[in-house]
Amino acid sequence: MSIDKIAWIHLRDGKVLGARSRGKDTYYLPGGKRDPGETDLQTLTREVEEELTVTIVPGTVAEVGTFSAQAHGKAAGVEVRMTCYTADYEGTLRANQEIEEIGWLTYADRDRLSPVGRLVFDHLHEAGLLS
């Protein structure tokens, strides 16, 4: 079984924006599961707006890659497949709805992420984008 997710990679000064849900100790990249019939851009825009109260600027969206790993907190064999994008935004970043905290993470924070998030951090670090 595979869980299909879309995520936003927002880099600033060698750090990436992470989000932590209420009652959880693990950080995730902002984003989430696709609703039926949604495109990647529609999912990205909806999820980022719900979680962080900002609007993705459509013409700035660029795919970073797709990463797969064991789904955090799920039964063995359940995999998450996460397609990641960068994009500019409009508005003020603020934790919203199920998000309790947002933070700027470096490669040293890798162990605070879900398994698929760690793969993304490895990729960004190897590319020289993450401190």
NORBEL-V625638 format. One record per residue. SS is DSSP state (helix for helix, strand for strand, loop for the rest). NEAR is the number of other ideal C-beta (glycine too) atoms within 12 Angstrom. D_CENTER is the distance of its C-alpha to the mean C-alpha in Angstrom with 1 decimal. Layout:
SS_NEAR_D_CENTER ; SS_NEAR_D_CENTER
This chain:
loop_13_20.4 ; strand_18_16.9 ; strand_27_14.0 ; strand_24_12.4 ; strand_35_8.8 ; strand_39_7.2 ; strand_45_3.7 ; strand_47_4.6 ; loop_39_5.8 ; loop_37_8.4 ; strand_30_11.2 ; strand_21_14.4 ; loop_13_17.4 ; loop_18_15.8 ; strand_23_13.1 ; strand_40_9.4 ; strand_38_8.1 ; strand_42_6.9 ; strand_40_7.8 ; strand_27_10.5 ; strand_25_12.2 ; loop_14_16.0 ; loop_11_18.0 ; loop_19_15.3 ; loop_16_15.4 ; loop_26_12.2 ; strand_33_9.0 ; strand_45_5.5 ; loop_46_2.2 ; loop_49_3.6 ; strand_43_5.0 ; strand_34_7.6 ; strand_24_10.9 ; loop_24_13.1 ; loop_17_16.4 ; loop_9_19.6 ; loop_7_20.5 ; loop_18_17.3 ; loop_17_16.4 ; helix_31_12.9 ; helix_25_13.6 ; helix_20_14.8 ; helix_31_11.9 ; helix_44_9.4 ; helix_32_12.1 ; helix_25_13.0 ; helix_37_9.8 ; helix_42_9.0 ; helix_27_12.8 ; helix_27_13.1 ; helix_38_10.7 ; helix_36_11.5 ; loop_22_14.7 ; loop_27_14.2 ; strand_22_15.0 ; strand_35_13.4 ; loop_20_16.5 ; helix_19_17.0 ; helix_10_19.1 ; helix_18_16.6 ; loop_27_13.8 ; strand_21_13.9 ; strand_19_12.5 ; strand_31_11.5 ; strand_22_12.0 ; strand_23_11.5 ; strand_30_11.2 ; strand_22_13.0 ; strand_27_13.9 ; strand_23_15.6 ; loop_26_13.7 ; loop_27_13.5 ; loop_18_16.5 ; loop_17_17.8 ; loop_11_21.1 ; loop_10_21.8 ; loop_12_21.3 ; loop_18_18.4 ; strand_24_15.7 ; strand_35_12.2 ; strand_24_11.7 ; strand_43_8.3 ; strand_33_9.0 ; strand_37_7.0 ; strand_36_8.6 ; strand_31_9.8 ; loop_34_11.9 ; loop_20_14.2 ; strand_29_14.4 ; strand_18_17.4 ; loop_15_18.1 ; loop_12_17.4 ; loop_26_14.1 ; loop_21_14.9 ; loop_23_13.7 ; loop_23_14.8 ; loop_19_15.8 ; loop_19_14.3 ; strand_31_12.3 ; strand_21_14.9 ; strand_27_13.6 ; strand_30_11.4 ; strand_24_12.1 ; strand_21_12.3 ; strand_37_12.0 ; loop_25_14.1 ; helix_25_14.8 ; helix_16_17.2 ; helix_24_14.4 ; helix_25_13.3 ; helix_16_15.2 ; helix_25_13.4 ; strand_35_10.2 ; loop_36_10.2 ; helix_27_12.1 ; helix_37_9.7 ; helix_40_7.5 ; helix_30_11.1 ; helix_29_11.8 ; helix_43_9.1 ; helix_39_10.7 ; helix_20_14.0 ; helix_26_13.6 ; helix_34_12.8 ; helix_23_15.6 ; helix_13_18.0 ; loop_18_17.5 ; loop_11_18.5 ; loop_24_15.5 ; loop_32_14.5 ; loop_19_17.4
